């Protein structure tokens, strides 16, 4: 007898992104490679829809923010490849990359996105641990006796 069960893995999506703009976004230790083209408002992250990839509602709002600011939430399709870091850093890297790609499409978006500080890389990262300390700044507990 043949096994008729389907596997739980979804097939790899083949997305056509010819004539698209490319930008790289960075945040903490995450890197996002973003391809943007005119379309219907679909956002793919590592081959999945961004709603499936990011579980938090905060991340959904954060990623769609550049489109909400320019009032074109369904004007562009996004294909993104993210690596490194956690979900918050990856979402921030995507926002940076999407904003840079939108500016490539239309220079008039630059002033609006720049006032919202979306085209600037957020350079904050975790401070390194120092010797003789428990964490970066936290000391070991002092014992009098």
C-alpha positions in Angstrom: 0.0 0.0 0.0 1.2 3.5 -0.8 1.4 6.2 1.8 -1.1 8.9 0.8 -0.3 11.4 3.6 1.1 14.8 2.7 4.1 16.2 4.4 3.7 19.2 6.7 6.3 21.2 4.8 4.9 23.7 2.4 6.4 23.8 -1.1 9.0 26.4 -1.7 7.3 29.5 -3.3 8.7 30.6 -6.6 8.4 34.4 -6.6 8.9 36.5 -9.7 10.8 39.6 -8.7 12.2 40.9 -12.0 12.3 44.7 -12.3 12.4 45.1 -8.5 14.5 47.3 -6.3 17.0 45.8 -3.9 18.1 47.1 -0.5 19.8 45.8 2.6 18.6 46.6 6.1 20.4 46.0 9.3 19.4 46.1 13.0 21.4 44.6 16.0 22.9 41.4 14.5 20.2 40.9 11.9 20.6 41.4 8.2 17.6 41.7 5.8 17.9 41.5 2.0 14.8 43.1 0.6 13.4 43.1 -3.0 10.5 45.5 -3.6 8.3 45.7 -6.7 4.9 47.2 -7.6 2.2 44.8 -6.7 -0.7 43.9 -4.4 0.8 44.3 -0.9 2.1 40.7 -0.2 5.1 40.4 2.1 7.2 37.2 2.0 9.9 36.5 4.6 12.2 33.5 3.9 9.6 32.0 1.6 6.6 32.4 4.0 4.0 35.1 4.4 5.2 37.6 7.1 2.1 36.7 9.2 3.3 33.1 9.4 6.9 34.0 10.0 6.4 36.7 12.8 3.9 35.6 15.4 3.8 38.9 17.3 1.2 41.6 16.4 3.8 44.2 17.2 6.1 42.9 14.5 3.3 42.9 12.0 2.6 46.6 12.7 6.3 47.5 12.7 6.9 45.8 9.3 3.9 47.5 7.6 4.7 50.9 9.1 6.7 52.3 6.1 3.7 51.5 3.8 1.2 53.1 6.2 3.3 56.3 6.4 3.3 56.8 2.6 -0.4 55.7 2.4 0.3 52.8 0.0 -0.3 49.7 2.1 -1.2 47.6 -0.9 1.0 49.2 -3.5 4.1 47.0 -3.3 5.1 43.4 -3.0 8.1 42.5 -0.8 10.4 39.5 -0.8 12.8 39.4 2.0 15.5 37.1 3.2 16.5 37.6 6.9 19.3 36.1 8.9 20.8 36.5 12.3 19.5 37.8 15.6 16.0 37.3 16.9 12.5 38.4 15.7 12.7 42.0 16.9 16.1 42.6 15.2 14.9 40.9 12.1 11.7 43.0 11.9 13.7 46.1 12.5 16.1 45.1 9.7 13.2 44.5 7.4 11.8 48.0 8.1 15.2 49.6 7.4 15.5 47.6 4.1 11.9 48.3 3.0 12.3 52.1 3.6 15.6 52.2 1.6 14.0 50.3 -1.3 10.9 52.7 -1.2 13.2 55.7 -1.5 14.8 54.0 -4.6 11.4 53.8 -6.2 10.4 57.4 -5.5 12.6 60.1 -4.1 9.6 62.0 -2.8 9.2 59.3 0.0 12.6 60.3 1.4 11.5 63.3 3.5 8.5 61.5 5.0 10.4 58.3 5.9 13.5 60.3 7.1 11.4 62.3 9.6 10.1 59.0 11.0 13.8 57.9 11.2 13.1 54.7 9.1 15.9 55.2 6.6 18.6 55.5 9.3 20.2 52.4 10.7 19.6 51.9 14.4 23.1 51.3 15.6 22.2 50.2 19.1 23.5 46.8 20.0 24.2 44.8 23.2 27.1 46.1 25.2 29.9 43.6 25.7 30.6 41.9 29.0 33.5 43.3 31.0 36.1 41.3 33.0 35.5 41.4 36.8 31.7 42.0 36.3 28.7 39.7 36.1 27.3 41.4 33.0 28.3 44.5 31.1 27.8 46.8 34.0 26.4 44.7 36.8 28.9 43.8 39.5 29.0 40.6 41.5 27.1 40.7 44.8 29.2 42.2 47.6 29.6 40.0 50.7 30.7 41.8 53.9 31.4 38.5 55.6 
